[in-house]
């Protein structure tokens, strides 16, 4: 059987000029129907303010749990470095 259930876990308004006021960035869990493992999906989602209405775009990534864990570590490392060099904080 094909398809998956998708549950949004995090969202933030999109800030790029292309999507500002018309979309949000969402992180969701894509749980495939069947025996495959769940995936992490980070994607731009159009909001009702967009001319085409609500819906997911193709702009984004779908990561395995292993790749998502690696990304989390890389983000934490980058944030630590930024905090250490931040002169305002």
Backbone torsions as a table, in degrees:
resi	resn	phi	psi	omega
1	UNK	NA	143.1	-178.8
2	UNK	-103.4	164.3	175.5
3	UNK	107.2	177.0	179.9
4	UNK	-161.2	159.0	171.9
5	UNK	-94.7	136.6	-176.7
6	UNK	-123.2	124.8	-178.9
7	UNK	-120.0	118.8	179.6
8	UNK	-73.5	129.2	-178.9
9	UNK	-110.9	-20.5	-177.1
10	UNK	-155.8	143.2	177.2
11	UNK	-150.2	150.3	178.2
12	UNK	-150.7	142.5	178.5
13	UNK	-59.2	139.4	177.4
14	UNK	-69.2	139.6	-176.8
15	UNK	-113.7	-5.2	178.4
16	UNK	-70.9	152.7	-176.2
17	UNK	-60.2	-33.2	-179.6
18	UNK	-64.6	-38.0	-172.1
19	UNK	-110.3	-8.4	-174.4
20	UNK	-54.5	126.1	179.9
21	UNK	78.8	-2.5	-176.9
22	UNK	-126.2	-4.1	-175.3
23	UNK	-157.5	170.9	175.2
24	UNK	-137.1	159.4	174.2
25	UNK	-100.3	129.3	-177.8
26	UNK	-124.9	148.8	171.2
27	UNK	-117.6	126.2	-178.4
28	UNK	-136.1	165.1	174.0
29	UNK	-101.4	121.1	176.9
30	UNK	-99.4	106.1	-177.0
31	UNK	-101.3	101.8	-176.8
32	UNK	-61.8	143.6	173.8
33	UNK	-76.5	124.7	-176.7
34	UNK	119.9	-150.8	-171.9
35	UNK	-97.9	-0.1	-176.9
36	UNK	-78.2	151.8	-179.7
37	UNK	-73.0	154.9	178.0
38	UNK	-65.9	152.3	-179.7
39	UNK	-123.5	157.0	174.8
40	UNK	-98.0	129.7	-177.4
41	UNK	-120.1	123.6	176.5
42	UNK	-118.4	119.6	-168.7
43	UNK	-152.7	156.2	171.4
44	UNK	-81.3	133.3	178.8
45	UNK	-123.9	121.9	177.6
46	UNK	-65.2	144.3	175.8
47	UNK	-102.3	177.9	-177.4
48	UNK	-64.6	-18.6	178.2
49	UNK	-74.4	-14.9	-179.6
50	UNK	-74.4	141.8	-180.0
51	UNK	-54.4	-31.8	179.7
52	UNK	-89.5	0.9	-179.9
53	UNK	81.6	-174.7	-176.6
54	UNK	-70.3	150.2	174.4
55	UNK	154.4	159.2	179.7
56	UNK	-78.5	146.0	176.4
57	UNK	-100.6	177.4	175.1
58	UNK	-86.5	-5.0	-178.5
59	UNK	-80.1	106.1	179.3
60	UNK	162.8	-171.1	-179.7
61	UNK	-138.0	150.6	172.9
62	UNK	-120.0	122.2	-173.0
63	UNK	-116.1	144.5	170.8
64	UNK	-68.9	165.1	178.5
65	UNK	-61.4	-37.2	178.5
66	UNK	-64.4	-45.8	179.2
67	UNK	-66.7	-37.5	178.1
68	UNK	-63.9	-40.2	177.4
69	UNK	-63.2	-40.8	177.9
70	UNK	-64.0	-41.5	178.5
71	UNK	-63.4	-41.6	178.3
72	UNK	-58.4	-45.5	179.2
73	UNK	-62.0	-41.8	179.7
74	UNK	-65.4	-40.0	178.1
75	UNK	-66.2	-44.1	178.1
76	UNK	-60.2	-42.5	179.0
77	UNK	-63.0	-45.5	-180.0
78	UNK	-63.4	-41.6	179.1
79	UNK	-64.8	-39.2	177.0
80	UNK	-61.1	-45.6	178.7
81	UNK	-62.8	-42.2	179.4
82	UNK	-63.4	-41.3	178.9
83	UNK	-64.9	-37.5	-179.3
84	UNK	-68.6	-28.6	-177.9
85	UNK	-102.3	0.6	-178.1
86	UNK	-76.1	116.5	-179.1
87	UNK	-82.3	-14.8	-178.9
88	UNK	-86.3	-21.3	-174.1
89	UNK	-92.8	NA	NA
